[in-house]
Amino acid sequence: MRNRTLVIVIGVLVVLVVAGTIWLAVRGGSSTPQPTTAPTSDSSVSASQPSESSLEPPLTLTVSSLPTLVGSDPTESTIGAGSTDPEGFAQRVATSLLAYDWQTDFQVRNDDLMLLAAPDPYGDASGLSQDIDKLTPTGAALSSIQQEGSAVTFGDVTVDETTWARQRIEANGAPAGVHGIDVSGVQTFKESGQTPTSAPVTISMVVVCPPTTTVCTLTRIYSGTLQSALGG
């Protein structure tokens, strides 16, 4: 009986350590990032300014001992589509946020994205919801899109897990399957009777994929690159 109790205690401690390391990888001591709001004019989406942070000492984990979990219900997400490819997953998420038109049901889109929220202890559902809201047109901006018959496309896409992001995540002891990814491209804004205009945009995100989870899930979304959002 004492041996069994000891095994349970060790298992709980492993999960707590993993939760702590995911938070270090995502935050790294930096302040809460401020993603840009969804573009509502011909101006580009601006990146948030770098924040000062300091890295915590790296931790040592045995990944083979970690549980395999899934998101809220990622199999029902039309955006995630059960992806296990971190870069492909990140591109799908970015496109869903940066391409839309006057007929887009943003509530349905946002609910779909939240199905991809990384589960405890890896995720931050409240923070993710706020990130998505900041990239959602509302009020006068939404009314303008609907009245003008606006459409926004997202093309010339590049997806990159930078050396900085890999080193930051590894230094903070995150388990295998955690990735920090930048997605860049060009948004083209179209309104009826107007000449289309284009602007470059970059958003970034932290995703948790196999082997830590069964399919790719989403932790947080940032404006600009991860390095500019988290500092360093």
Secondary structure, DSSP 8 states (H G I E B T S, - for coil): -HHHHHHHHHHHHHHHHHHHHHHHHHHTT-----------SSS-------------------GGGS--B--SSGGG-TTTTT---HHHHHHHHHHHHH-EETT--HHHHHHHHHTTB--TTT--HHHHHHHHHHTS--HHHHHHHHHHT-EEEEEEEEEE--HHHHHHHHHTT--TTEEEEEEEEEEEEE-TTS--EEEEEEEEEEEE-TTTBSS-EEEEEEES-HHHHH--
